[in-house]
Amino acid sequence: VIMDAADAMVATGLKDLGYEYINIDDCWAVHNRTDDGKLIPDPIKFPEGIKGVADYVHGLGLKLGIYSDADTNTCQGQPGSLGHEKDDEESFAEWGVDYLKYDNCFNTGASALDRYPAMRDALNATARPIFYSICNWGDEKTPTWAPEVGNSWRTSADIKDFWLSMKHNFRVNAWYP
């Protein structure tokens, strides 16, 4: 599916219009880490691993993104990166990942400023530039701290397919200069 999406980005001309990222969302890993703390790509969904997908996507002149979470579990209950930031950053860099969406599910109450900078620091420690997208739904006044932590950030909850949802997110964002 990811390779098909990359092919479609090129075939439809979206790449030529400036679209560059193909992102893998939640559910790409198995539910356990290795004994040394590494994430394991699902071998059924990714028989050549994430590196194989990254190589394919890069061969088309595009970039690959991946998903993780700033707590112990992702939104779908897979391993999150909290406490494993260095392990995960090393894997992402080794695999050729160019973008990380870092979510906020299963937050046990720890402050965003205790969780998100740790991954920023891990990503900055690698020689590979990885775009860091903070997805904490605007909690804890994200626009006031995220510019110092990530490359982009969510400022509100998910937008649903009805007007009140969009109106709510507009109002939330109207509070920030």
Secondary structure, DSSP 8 states (H G I E B T S, - for coil): -HHHHHHHHHHTTTTTTT--EEE--S--B-SS--TTS---B-TTT-TTHHHHHHHHHHHTT-EEEEEEESSSB-TTSSB--TT-HHHHHHHHHHHT--EEEEE-TT--S--HHHHHHHHHHHHHTSSS--EEEE-STTTTTHHHHGGGT-SEE--SS---SSHHHHHHHHHHHHT--
